[in-house]
Amino acid sequence: MVTGFIQNGYFLLLTFATGLFYFCFYLVALSFSLSLSFTVIGIPLVTHVLRTTATFIQFERTQTKIYTDVTIAPYDKKATTEGSVWTQAKSELTDRRNWVAVYWLMQKLVIGLISLVSAAALYVAPFMLLLTPLLYRYIDMNVIIMRVDTLAKSLIVMAVGAAIALISFKLADRLVKSIGGYTRIMIRQLK
C-alpha cells in the first residue's frame, strides 16, 4: 500500500516533467521549423518534428500502463510514405493525427501543473503536519488559525496530519487513475 502511494507520487511528478517537456519541445521545435519553412531546411524539419508524436504517444501509453495499471489499446503508428522528401513532408503535414497529437501532448502541461500542485498537497503537506511535534519549538507555526506553541497543540496538528495522510492515499490513487484516463482518451482521439 505504501509502495503504491510512493509510485503514485512518482507518476504525478513524472506527469509534470513530461507535460513541461512536451510543451517546450513542440513550442520551440514547431516555431523554429515553421519560421524556417521559407528555406529548404524548414519543411523537412517540421516533418521530423511531427514524426516524434508517435514515439511520445507510445511513451505515454507505456508510462501509464506501468504506473497506473490502466490498460490502453495500442497506438498504431502510421506507415511512413515512400518517395521524395517533399512527398513525405506533404504526407506528414496533412495528417490530422499528427496535429491532434501535438495538441493533446502540449495540453498535458496543464495536467502536469495540476499534478505538481496535487503532489505537494497530498505528499508534502501531510508530512509536514506529521513533523509538527518536532518542529514547533524551532519554527513559528500557524496552522489555519491556531498558533502551534505547545506540545498538546502540536499533537493535535500531528493527528490531523495523520488523518490527511490517510485521505491522501485514496485521493492520490484516484488522481493517478484520472490521468491514466486522460492518456486513454488521448489515444482514442487519435484513431
SULQUINOR-V144905 format. One line per field, one symbol per residue. psi: psi as a letter, one per 20 degrees, with the letter a starting at -180 (. if undefined). A space follows every 50 residues. Layout:
psi: ???
//
This chain:
psi: ghhhgghhgggghhggghggggggghggghgghhhjiirhhgghggghgh iighghghgggggggghikpppqqoopppqpqarhhgggggghiohhghh ggghhhiigghhghggghhghhggghghhhjghhihhhpoppoeippojr hghhhghhgghgghghhhgghggggghghhhggggghhhi.
//
